[in-house]
Amino acid sequence: MADLRSNFIGIKSPNPFWLASAPPTDKEYNVVRAFQAGWGGVVWKTLGEDPPVVNVSSRYGAFHMGNDRMVGFNNIELISDRPLDVNLQEIKRVKRDWKDRAVIVSLMVPCEEDAWKRILARVEDTEADGIELNFGCPHGMSERGMGAAVGQVPEYVEMVARWCKQNTRMPVIVKLTPNVTDVRKPAQAARQGGADAVSLINTINSICSVDLDLMAPTPVVDGKGTHGGYCGPAVKPIALNMVAEIARDPATQGMPISAIGGIGNWRDAAEFISMSAGNVQVCTAAMHYGFRIVEEMASGLANWMDEKGYRSIEDFRGKAVPNVTDWQYLNINFKTIAHIDQEKCIQCGLCYVACEDTSHQSIAAKRVPDGKGGGKRRYEVIDEECVGCNLCYHACPVPNVITMVPQKTDKPYLNWTQDPRNPMRKKAAE
């Protein structure tokens, strides 16, 4: 069997599946239940100093797609509203009772070195495995000069990371906000400040929907709403790209990454690990399906690793990163065309409509006579017209009916920087 054990910046856990800092990790009761279900670690819900944190009702919104619930999830909840002392006592008990699990404490206090010194000393006493600096929360706390208000300013990221490294023995993870133009900049700042790792992405600024009866954004609080943090399966592509950008940036290459964002099954986890993540953090999937979802995640990842011959996650961690490139370096001479398996095709016509109306008119609609005066529909790819855009493949509702078939060619590799048609190349040559 594949070995799922994880050693992330010296923090050991029996598997790479951690619960992210969120409602599922808000108290001892939840965390113990999570560990009993098999989670490898948790990031305790963000703690601050004792000035009161007051939450509102309601707090969650969601984006549903047909019968798929919570494709996207929105929250306007703040950091932990439970007393700091109570949280710290619970963290200490949990770590004492679950020594083989990772317990990370998420922190958020004002940008004052003394404030960080005070809370770091108290967290160290719990014997937690590390801290995560919450520089990502886009609502509520950011209006108070914390969360994303820090994460959006690289100089602040570097400054606070350095304070923490100077004032604690614990490993320091910096949690990055996606609400920036270029996520590489705060990641570089975290490294310059001495952070041991980064985690990303935190939630994306969003309004999930509008209640057209109340004429207010959801979730509605006494007739009004506000922007919140967006997460769930819908954000995975954004998170995956940002993880890849940091992994392949020379200024942050090799920096340990804890991946967050839309991870709901073993395949999602494998994809992030292939992009160099050392572990993954999960929130929305656990809130949707409960803690025992980790059983499928762990067994699915182990089975896949066995099939591929990977003994540990280190065997495939980062293997996809060298294949991430900029558009200008893609092979212009590569050619692929669609193929329709007529035996499996259900003749729904979605591929034809999509291609005919919005793409390259490269699928022909035909009627095949049945010899009884009738016939059935048949859709065929017009090879010479197909540009290999993949639209039909994605529109088809039945798996493996449409495949994309690479074409043999004698043309050599050619990218846009080499192409004589590139006006910038012509200009440089002149």
N, C-alpha and C positions, 0 to 999 in steps of 0.2 A: 504493500500500500504506500501511496505517496505520503511524505512527511510534511504536514501542514504547519509545523512549528515555526514561529516567527521570532526574529531577533531584530527589532527596529530600534536603532540608535542605543542599543544595549538594554532595551526594554523587552523582556521575553513574554511570550504568550503562546498558548497551545495551538492557536490558529491565527490567521491574519484578519479575522473578522472582529472589528470593534464597533461598539455603539457610539455614535457621534453625540456631542454635547447638545442635549435637547430634552424635551419632556421625559423620554424613556429613561434618562439617567439622572433624574431630579432628586432621587431619594434612595436610601438603603434598600427599602422593600423592592423597588423596581430592579436595582442593580443585582441583588441577590437572585431574584427570579431569572434575570438574564444569564447570570453565570450558571445557574442550575440548568438552563436550556442549552448551554454550550458556547456562549459567546467568549471569545478569547480576551477581550478587554473592553473597557468603557472609558469614555471621556465624560467626566462628571459635568452636569449642567453648569453653565458659567456662574461663578461666584464673584461677588463684589464686596465692597465694604458695607458696613451696617446701615448707612442711610437707606430709608425704605424704598423697596421696589414694589410698585403696585400695578398689578395686571388688570386688564379689562375683560369684559364678557360681551360678546363672544370674541374668540381669538383666531380661529382657523377659517380659511377659505380653500376652495379646491377647484381645479379645472378637470372636468370629466369629458371623455371622448366616447360618445355612444354608450356602450355597456361597460366600458373601462372606467372604473372609478379612480379618482385621485391620480390621474396621469400627471398632474401638477398639483403641488400643495403649497398653500400660502399661510404664513402665520404672522401675527402682530404681537406675539408674546415676548416679554422681556427676559432678562436673565433671572436666575433663581430668586423667588420672592420669599424663600424660607431663611430664617436667621443663619448668619454665617457660622456661629458656634455650633448649631445643630448639624449643619452640613459637614463641618470638619470632624465632629465626633463620629458621624456615620461613616465618613471616608476612612477614618482610622480603624473602625471595627471591620469594615469590609476588607480592607487590605490585610488585616491580621488574620481573617478567616479564609481568605482566598489568595494565598501567597503566589500561586502559579498564574494568576490572571493579571493583566495590565490595568492599572488604575491611574488615569491621567486626570488632572484637575484643570478645568478651563477657568481662566481668570480675566476680569475686566475691571480696571479701576482708572481713575483720572490720570492724565499724563503728568504725574508728579513723582519723582523718584522716591520720596518718602512713603507715598501711598503704596508703591510696589514693594518697597522694603518691608513694610508692615505685614502685608498679606502673604508675601513669600515666606517669611519666618513662621507664620502660623500654618501654612500648608506643609512646609517641611516636617513639622511635628507629626503629621498624619502618616509619614513614611510612604506617601504616594510615589509612584514611579516617575512622574514627570509633570510638567505643566504645559498647557496650550494657551497661548495668548490670543484672545478673541479680538481680532482686528477686522471682523467681517460683518457683524450684525448691522443691517442697513436701516433699521427703524427703531425709534424710541431712544435707544442708548446713543445712537449717532447724533441725535439732536442735543445730547448732553456732552458732546465732545469726546465720545468714546466709540468703540466698535469700528464701523466703516469710516468714521471721521478720522481715525488714526490710520487705518489700513490704506486709505487713499493718498496718504502723504508719505512717500518713501523715507524721508528724513525722520519722521516720527517712528516709523517701523524700526529703523536702525537704532534710534535712540532708546526706545523702550526695550528692545531685544538686548541691547548692551547692558542696560540697567539690570535686567533679570539675570543675565549670565554672570554679572559681577556680584550678585547678591544671593545666589542660590547654588547648591550643589546639584540640583535636579536638572535633567535634560530639558531644554526649552524648544517647544514646537510653536511656530508662528502660523496662525490660521489666517489665510489670505481672503480678502474680499474679491469677488468677480466684478464688482461695480467700478471698474477702472478701464482705461483705454488699453493698457498693456500690462498684463499680470506679471511679466518678467521683471518690471522695475521694483515693485515691493518685494519680490522674491530675492532679487539681488541685494536689496537693503537688509533683508533678514539675515542673509549670509554675512554681509559686512558687519552686522551687529553681533555676530557670533552665534546665531541660532543654530541649534543642532539639526533642525528639520523644518519643513513647512507642511501645512495641511491645507487642502483646497479641494472644492470651492465652498465658501460659505454661501448663504442664500443670495438670490438675485432680486434686486428691487422690482416690485411688481404690484399690479392690481389685477387680481384673478378674474373678477367679473363685476358687473353692475346689477344690482337689484332694480329691475325696471318698474316695480311697483313703488318702492321707497325712493327710487332715484338716488341711490347711494352705493358706493363701492362695498363689496363684501370682503370680510365679515362686517356686518353692520352693528355699530355700537350706538344705541339710542338715536338712530336716524342718520348717523354719519359714519364714514369709513376712512381708511388711510392706506398708504402704501405699506407693503409688508415684505417678508422674505420668501422667495419662491424656491422650491426644491422638488424632489420627486423624480420619477422616470424622465420627465420632459427636459430636465436640465443636464442629463448625462452627456449629450454631445458637446455641450459647452464646457463641462468639467473635463472631459477627455481631452479636448483641444488644449485647455489651459495647462493640464498636467504635462502634455506632450511639449508645449512651448518651453516650460521650465526645464524639462528633462533634456532638451536638445540645445538649450542656450549655453554657450561656452562659459558664461559668467556664473551659471548655477548648475552646470553639468555635474552629476554625481551627488548632488545634495539630496538627502533622504526626503521622500515624499509620502505623506499619508493621504490617500485619495478619498474624496468625498463628492457625492453628487449623483443621485439617481441609481445607486447600486441596489439592485433588488434580487439578483440571482448569482449563481456561480460564474456564469459567462461574463456578466458585467465586471465581477471581481478580476477574472482572468485578463480581461482587456486592459483594465487599469494597471495591473501588475506588469503586463507586457509593455506598458508605457512607463515603466520604472518604479511604480508605487511599491513601497515596502509592505504596506498593509492597506486595508480599506475601512472606511467608517460608514455606517448605515444608520439612517433615521426613519425616513418615510416608510420604507418597506416594513420595518418593525411596527410602526404605528398603525399600519394598514392590516397586517396579517399576524401580528404577535411575535413574541420572542422566538418561538420554535422554528421560524423560517430559517434560522441559522443552521438547522440540521440539514436541510436541502442544499444550502449554500456550501457547507463543508463537504458533504458527501459528493455533491456534483463536481466540485473542484478537484477532489481527490480522484474520482473516477476518470475525469478528463486527463489529469496529469498521468495516471496510470496508462491510459491509452496512448499518450504521446511519449511516454518514457521519461517524464520529468520526475525526479526523486524529491525535489524540494522546490519551493517557489523561486529560489535563487537561480534554478536552472533555466527559467524562462523570463525572469524579471528583466525588463528593459529590452527584450529581443526585438520589439517592434519599433523602437525609437530610431534606429538607423534608416528605416524605411519611410520615415516622415520627412518630407522635403518641402520646399517652396514650389509653387505652381510652375515657375519658369524653368525648373529642372526636370519636369516630367517629359517622357518620351512622346514627342508629337507623332512619330511614325508607328506607334503601337496602335493596333486595330482590333476591335472586338465587335461582333454582331450578335443580335438576339436569335435564339432558336426556340421554337414552340414545340413541345412534345404533344403531338396530336392525340396520343392514347390517353393522356392525363387531362387534356384541355376540356373544360366544361362549357365552352362556347358562350361565355358570358359577354364577350365583346369589350370588356373594359380596356384591354390593351389597344384594341383598334381605335376606340373613341379617344383615348388619351393621345395616341400617336397622330391620329388624323386631325384632331382639333388643335392640339397644342405643341406638336413636335415636328416630325420630319416626313409624315405621310409614307412611312416605310412598312406598314402592315396592310395587306390586302384582305378585304372581306369577300368570301366566296360562298356559294351554295353548292353543295355536293348532292347530285340527284340520288335518290334511293331506289329508282327503278319502279316506283309505284306512283309517280306523279308528284311526289314530295321531295324532301331532301333535308339536309342539316347544314348548319352554318360551319364554316371553317375559316380560320384566320391564319394567314401565312406571311412570313417576313419577306420583304423584297430586299434581298441581300445587298444589291447595288445602291439602294437608297439608305440603308441603315447606317447610322453614325455611331452606334454603340453607346447611346446616352443613358441606358438603363431604365428609362421611364416605364416601359412596359413591364419590366421585371418587378418594379416596385408596385405597380398598379394591380398586377395579377393577384387574385385572392387565394390562389392555391399554390402551396410550396412546390418548387422544383418543376413546375410546368414550363416556365420560361427560364432559360439559362443563357449566360453571355459567353460566347465561344471566341477565344482569341484566334486571330487569323495569321497564317504563315505569311511572312513578307521577307523580301530580300533587302529592304531598306534598313540602313544602319540607325543606331540610336541618334536622335536629334532632339535637342531641347531648344527652347525659345531663345536662349542666349546665343545659340549657335546658328539659328535660322537666318538665312540671308534676307528674309522678308521682314525681319525685326528692324524697325526704323532706328532704334537706338544703337543696334549693331552697325548699321550703315554709317551712322553719324560718328561712332567711335573709330571706324575704319578710315574715315575721311580725315 
